Structures are given as C-alpha cells and as structure tokens.
C-alpha cells in the first residue's frame, strides 16, 4: 500500500486487514506504558480492543493520537480496551507518562520485541514501513481476534482523523 508523508510516497509492507480477518495469536513486545506484561493479547479479548500504531510516540501527531483516541472513546462511552504500538523505544513514552498520567491505555514498543511477533504484527496490520523499522499511523478494532474495522490514513503527516473513524464504525453498528 502506498501512503504519503507530506508529498513523499511511503510504501507499506503487509496488507491492511479487512472486516472479518483474524489475528490469531498473542504477541510478545516490550512493555512501555501502563503495563509490565510483555504479552499483548489480541485473540483472547471478549471486549472491543482498539489498536493504535504509532511511528514515533515523541512526535506531536503520535502523542495527540494517544490522547485523542482515549478521550474520544471515553466521551462516547464505548466499552473497550486500548493498546498503542510504537516503533520507538520504551523511553520515548516518558513525556506522555509525565504529561498525561490519567491515561489508562497500555503502550508497547516494537524495539527489542520478539522479532517474529514484530514481523507478524507489521504484516497482519499492513503498517510496516518498507526498508525501515517504523510503523505507519493506523487504527484497528478487534473482538476475539476478529477485525471489526481498520484505518490506515493515506496522509501519514499529522494526526489521524479519529472522530471520523469512530463515526464510521458507529454508523455501521460495528460496536
């Protein structure tokens, strides 16, 4: 899939999942925010699970995605868990921890994560950046490992439109 960072084309690896696709394994990644567990449970979640992928959690766009997703889900009273998956190291989360200690979502770093799990994640969600260790911005909703919705913005520069993503899901009754 081709996306853009400003005017620059960026090619993503893997394939964006469609509604009904399954993510059939749990992962082992580096815990970075609000968790000490390395286990990321994708398939064993009875409730809704929002997955947010982030290229660089130190950037404004990524930190805004972390904050906006949780606030918007809370405002709409959607019963869900949220996990954020970031390309950068766990120390990159320090500023978010300091500025937003009220956030409940869990955050994980792909750095030092189990290599086969990182590859599986990038391929399954279609957010791996070709010839880079980075992830693209993306939003995904799962229940019991089944994809309910996915969104990878064509324009990667800036904050993904979380409200539009949630409006679309609510419109089609995916919750």
Buried (B, 14 or more C-beta within 10 A) or exposed (E): BEBEBEEEEBEBBBEBBEEEBBBEBBBBBBBBBBBEEBEBBBBEBEEBBBBBBBBBBBBEBBBBBBBBBBBBBEEEEBEBBBBBBBBBBBEBBEEBEEEBEEBEBBBBBBBEBBEEBBBBBBEBBBBBBEEEEBBBBBBBBBBBBBBBBBBBBEEBBBBBBBEEBBEEBEEEEBB
